[in-house]
Amino acid sequence: MPPTDASVNAGTVPIPVTEIGIATSPGTRERLITKTADEGADSEDTLDLRLPDDFLALFAGSTDADGERSWGGVGAAGPASVLSIAEDLLDRVADWGPISTPAGMLHLVPVHVERDLPIISRWMNDPAVAAFWGLGGPQAAAEEHLRSQLQGDGRSVPCLGMLEGTPMSYWEIYRADLDPLARHYPARPHDTGLHLLIGAVGDRGRGLGGTLLRAVADLVLDRRPACARVVAEPDIRNTPSVAAFLSAGFRFSTEIDLPAKRAVLMVRDRSLRHLL
């Protein structure tokens, strides 16, 4: 469970400083990698949910001749050995394609560190974003966060949100049932979580948070037949973020205590998607 709300509705969801985080942010989320001993006794721990070697072996042969995949000419997305696993755990995010929203066509493009790190790091250094995601400072901080997902077992896929072809948001699509978040609520198999950061200041305050959250939550439900719920855990203090989730068809499920925050568990149910 990554960040806390730091820009899901960056414009629709003002946060203490500005509004940047509607979906969750790394600063308040248990990290995907274990911290080293010199980082302090209060370091967050992680769930040791490693996939069995025989399971991973099922995907070993799915790489192409170059060992890489590329996306629409934007650049190689990364080693196929990593993406093949990620795409299977999350039903091939790279192949989900664009989705129409009231704000325009949105396309989630899996992050390629060499290509996307500069813009993601710049967004993370916005004070309003850094307050929730905790990834401000040198690019190395954002790079470690991205690589920990891309080199992991595929339970979380970081993406750039391209609106009408322009990168304007950062997303993390993750398996909530395999995430440390699962410790804190009655998770169900294939629960899928969302984290969203709206990057450009000019895109905030326009109500985009709720609009994009609804579109992506519905995209998840359309592309992941086994998933019955999309979840998120915004900081309870971030009223605008909670409001954005509600406007996107999520319901307020309960309050939960996470390592770095008290959060609201927001849920969008497949069975209620046409009612909310």
C-alpha positions as CSV (number, residue, x, y, z in Angstrom):
1,M,0.0,0.0,0.0
2,P,1.9,3.0,-1.3
3,P,1.5,6.6,-0.7
4,T,-1.3,8.1,1.0
5,D,-3.2,10.7,-0.8
6,A,-1.0,12.8,-2.6
7,S,-2.5,13.7,-5.7
8,V,-5.3,11.7,-6.8
9,N,-7.3,14.6,-7.3
10,A,-4.6,17.0,-7.2
11,G,-6.9,19.7,-8.2
12,T,-10.1,18.2,-7.0
13,V,-8.6,17.1,-3.9
14,P,-6.6,19.8,-2.2
15,I,-4.4,18.6,0.6
16,P,-3.0,20.5,3.5
17,V,-0.7,22.3,1.1
18,T,-2.3,21.9,-2.2
19,E,-4.0,18.7,-3.1
20,I,-1.9,16.1,-4.5
21,G,-2.6,12.7,-3.7
22,I,-5.7,11.0,-4.1
23,A,-4.8,7.5,-4.0
24,T,-2.2,6.7,-1.5
25,S,1.4,7.7,-1.2
26,P,4.6,6.0,-0.6
27,G,5.3,8.1,2.4
28,T,2.5,6.5,4.3
29,R,2.6,3.1,2.8
30,E,4.6,0.1,4.0
31,R,7.4,-0.2,1.6
32,L,7.9,-3.0,-0.9
33,I,11.5,-3.5,0.1
34,T,13.0,-4.1,3.5
35,K,14.9,-1.3,5.0
36,T,18.5,-1.7,6.2
37,A,19.4,-1.9,9.8
38,D,20.9,1.6,9.9
39,E,17.6,3.2,8.9
40,G,16.3,3.0,12.4
41,A,14.4,0.8,14.8
42,D,11.1,2.2,13.7
43,S,11.5,1.2,10.1
44,E,8.4,-0.3,8.5
45,D,8.4,-4.0,7.9
46,T,7.0,-5.8,4.9
47,L,5.1,-8.9,4.3
48,D,7.3,-11.7,3.0
49,L,4.8,-12.7,0.3
50,R,7.3,-14.2,-2.2
51,L,5.9,-16.3,-5.1
52,P,7.1,-20.0,-5.2
53,D,9.9,-20.7,-7.6
54,D,7.8,-23.2,-9.5
55,F,5.1,-20.5,-10.0
56,L,7.6,-18.0,-11.3
57,A,9.1,-20.6,-13.6
58,L,5.8,-20.8,-15.4
59,F,6.5,-17.4,-16.9
60,A,10.2,-17.8,-17.5
61,G,9.7,-18.6,-21.2
62,S,7.5,-15.7,-22.0
63,T,10.2,-13.3,-23.0
64,D,10.7,-12.2,-26.6
65,A,13.9,-12.5,-28.6
66,D,15.4,-9.3,-27.2
67,G,14.3,-10.0,-23.6
68,E,12.3,-6.7,-23.6
69,R,9.0,-5.4,-24.5
70,S,8.3,-1.9,-25.7
71,W,5.2,0.3,-25.6
72,G,3.8,2.1,-28.6
73,G,7.2,3.5,-29.5
74,V,7.6,5.4,-26.2
75,G,10.4,3.1,-25.3
76,A,11.2,-0.2,-23.8
77,A,9.2,-0.9,-20.7
78,G,11.8,-3.1,-19.1
79,P,13.1,-6.6,-18.9
80,A,10.5,-9.1,-20.0
81,S,11.4,-11.4,-17.2
82,V,10.0,-8.8,-14.8
83,L,7.1,-7.6,-16.9
84,S,5.8,-11.1,-17.8
85,I,5.3,-11.8,-14.1
86,A,3.8,-8.3,-13.4
87,E,1.4,-8.6,-16.3
88,D,0.2,-12.0,-15.1
89,L,-0.4,-11.0,-11.5
90,L,-2.3,-8.0,-12.7
91,D,-3.7,-9.3,-16.0
92,R,-1.2,-7.6,-18.3
93,V,-1.6,-3.9,-17.3
94,A,0.6,-3.0,-20.3
95,D,-2.1,-4.4,-22.6
96,W,-5.1,-2.7,-21.0
97,G,-5.1,0.1,-23.6
98,P,-6.6,3.6,-23.4
99,I,-9.9,4.4,-21.8
100,S,-12.3,7.3,-22.6
101,T,-13.0,9.7,-19.8
102,P,-14.9,13.0,-19.7
103,A,-11.5,14.7,-19.6
104,G,-10.2,12.9,-22.7
105,M,-8.5,9.6,-23.5
106,L,-6.4,8.2,-20.6
107,H,-3.7,5.6,-21.2
108,L,-1.8,3.9,-18.3
109,V,1.7,3.2,-19.6
110,P,4.0,1.1,-17.4
111,V,7.0,3.1,-16.2
112,H,10.4,2.8,-17.8
113,V,12.8,4.2,-15.3
114,E,15.3,5.7,-17.7
115,R,12.6,7.4,-19.6
116,D,10.2,8.5,-16.9
117,L,12.3,9.1,-13.8
118,P,13.0,12.8,-14.4
119,I,9.3,13.8,-14.6
120,I,8.2,11.5,-11.8
121,S,11.0,12.8,-9.5
122,R,10.0,16.4,-10.4
123,W,6.4,15.7,-9.4
124,M,7.6,14.1,-6.2
125,N,9.5,17.2,-5.3
126,D,6.5,19.4,-5.3
127,P,6.1,20.2,-1.6
128,A,2.4,19.3,-1.6
129,V,3.3,15.9,-3.0
130,A,6.3,15.2,-0.9
131,A,4.3,15.8,2.2
132,F,2.4,12.6,1.5
133,W,4.6,10.5,-0.7
134,G,7.9,11.1,1.1
135,L,9.9,10.8,-2.1
136,G,11.2,14.3,-2.5
137,G,14.9,15.1,-2.7
138,P,17.5,13.5,-5.0
139,Q,16.2,11.4,-7.9
140,A,17.6,8.3,-6.2
141,A,14.6,8.3,-3.8
142,A,12.0,8.1,-6.5
143,E,14.2,5.7,-8.5
144,E,14.5,3.3,-5.6
145,H,10.7,3.3,-5.1
146,L,10.1,2.6,-8.8
147,R,12.8,-0.1,-9.1
148,S,11.5,-1.9,-6.0
149,Q,8.3,-2.5,-7.9
150,L,9.7,-3.2,-11.3
151,Q,12.2,-5.6,-10.0
152,G,9.8,-7.2,-7.5
153,D,7.4,-10.1,-8.1
154,G,4.9,-8.1,-10.0
155,R,2.3,-7.3,-7.3
156,S,2.6,-3.6,-8.1
157,V,2.9,-1.9,-11.5
158,P,3.9,1.8,-11.6
159,C,2.4,3.7,-14.6
160,L,2.4,7.1,-16.1
161,G,-1.1,8.4,-16.8
162,M,-1.1,9.8,-20.4
163,L,-4.1,12.1,-20.9
164,E,-4.6,12.8,-24.6
165,G,-1.0,11.8,-25.1
166,T,0.5,14.0,-22.4
167,P,2.0,12.6,-19.2
168,M,0.0,14.2,-16.3
169,S,-0.3,11.6,-13.5
170,Y,1.5,8.8,-11.8
171,W,-0.4,5.6,-10.8
172,E,0.4,2.4,-9.0
173,I,-1.9,-0.6,-9.7
174,Y,-1.3,-3.2,-7.1
175,R,-2.5,-6.5,-5.7
176,A,-4.0,-5.3,-2.4
177,D,-4.4,-9.0,-1.3
178,L,-0.7,-9.5,-1.6
179,D,0.3,-6.1,-0.2
180,P,1.1,-5.3,3.5
181,L,-2.3,-3.5,3.4
182,A,-3.9,-7.0,3.6
183,R,-2.8,-7.2,7.2
184,H,-5.2,-4.4,8.1
185,Y,-8.5,-5.4,6.5
186,P,-10.3,-8.6,5.5
187,A,-8.8,-8.8,2.0
188,R,-10.3,-11.0,-0.7
189,P,-8.4,-12.8,-3.4
190,H,-7.6,-10.4,-6.3
191,D,-8.5,-7.2,-4.5
192,T,-6.8,-4.5,-6.5
193,G,-5.5,-1.2,-5.1
194,L,-4.9,2.2,-6.7
195,H,-2.5,5.0,-5.9
196,L,-2.7,8.2,-7.8
197,L,-0.6,11.4,-8.1
198,I,-1.6,14.2,-10.3
199,G,1.6,15.9,-11.3
200,A,1.1,19.2,-13.0
201,V,-0.2,22.1,-10.9
202,G,-2.3,23.2,-13.8
203,D,-4.1,19.8,-13.7
204,R,-5.1,20.3,-10.1
205,G,-8.3,21.9,-8.9
206,R,-10.2,20.8,-12.0
207,G,-12.1,17.8,-10.6
208,L,-9.8,15.4,-12.4
209,G,-9.2,13.2,-9.3
210,G,-12.7,11.8,-9.1
211,T,-13.1,11.6,-12.9
212,L,-9.8,9.6,-13.4
213,L,-10.3,7.4,-10.4
214,R,-13.7,6.3,-11.6
215,A,-12.4,5.6,-15.1
216,V,-9.4,3.6,-13.9
217,A,-11.4,1.7,-11.2
218,D,-13.8,0.6,-14.0
219,L,-10.9,-0.2,-16.2
220,V,-9.5,-2.5,-13.5
221,L,-12.8,-4.3,-13.2
222,D,-13.2,-4.7,-16.9
223,R,-9.6,-6.0,-17.4
224,R,-9.4,-8.2,-14.3
225,P,-12.4,-10.6,-14.3
226,A,-11.3,-12.2,-11.0
227,C,-11.2,-8.9,-9.2
228,A,-14.5,-8.1,-7.4
229,R,-13.2,-4.9,-5.6
230,V,-10.9,-2.0,-6.1
231,V,-9.6,-0.5,-2.9
232,A,-7.6,2.5,-1.7
233,E,-6.5,3.9,1.7
234,P,-6.3,7.7,1.7
235,D,-5.3,9.5,4.9
236,I,-8.3,10.2,7.0
237,R,-7.1,13.8,7.4
238,N,-7.3,14.4,3.7
239,T,-11.0,15.2,3.4
240,P,-10.7,16.3,-0.3
241,S,-9.1,12.9,-1.2
242,V,-11.8,11.0,0.5
243,A,-14.4,13.1,-1.2
244,A,-12.8,12.4,-4.6
245,F,-13.0,8.6,-4.0
246,L,-16.7,9.0,-3.0
247,S,-17.4,10.9,-6.2
248,A,-15.6,8.1,-8.1
249,G,-18.1,5.5,-6.9
250,F,-16.0,4.2,-3.9
251,R,-17.7,3.7,-0.6
252,F,-16.4,4.5,2.9
253,S,-15.8,1.0,4.3
254,T,-13.9,1.6,7.6
255,E,-11.0,3.4,9.3
256,I,-7.8,1.5,9.6
257,D,-4.5,2.2,11.4
258,L,-1.5,1.9,9.1
259,P,2.2,2.3,10.1
260,A,2.4,6.0,9.1
261,K,-1.3,7.1,9.2
262,R,-4.8,6.5,10.1
263,A,-6.6,5.8,6.8
264,V,-10.0,5.4,5.3
265,L,-10.5,2.1,3.5
266,M,-12.3,3.0,0.3
267,V,-13.9,0.3,-1.8
268,R,-15.4,0.2,-5.2
269,D,-17.4,-3.0,-5.6
270,R,-18.1,-4.6,-9.0
271,S,-21.6,-5.4,-7.9
272,L,-22.3,-1.7,-7.1
273,R,-20.4,-0.1,-10.0
274,H,-23.5,0.8,-11.9
275,L,-25.2,2.2,-8.9
276,L,-22.5,4.5,-7.4
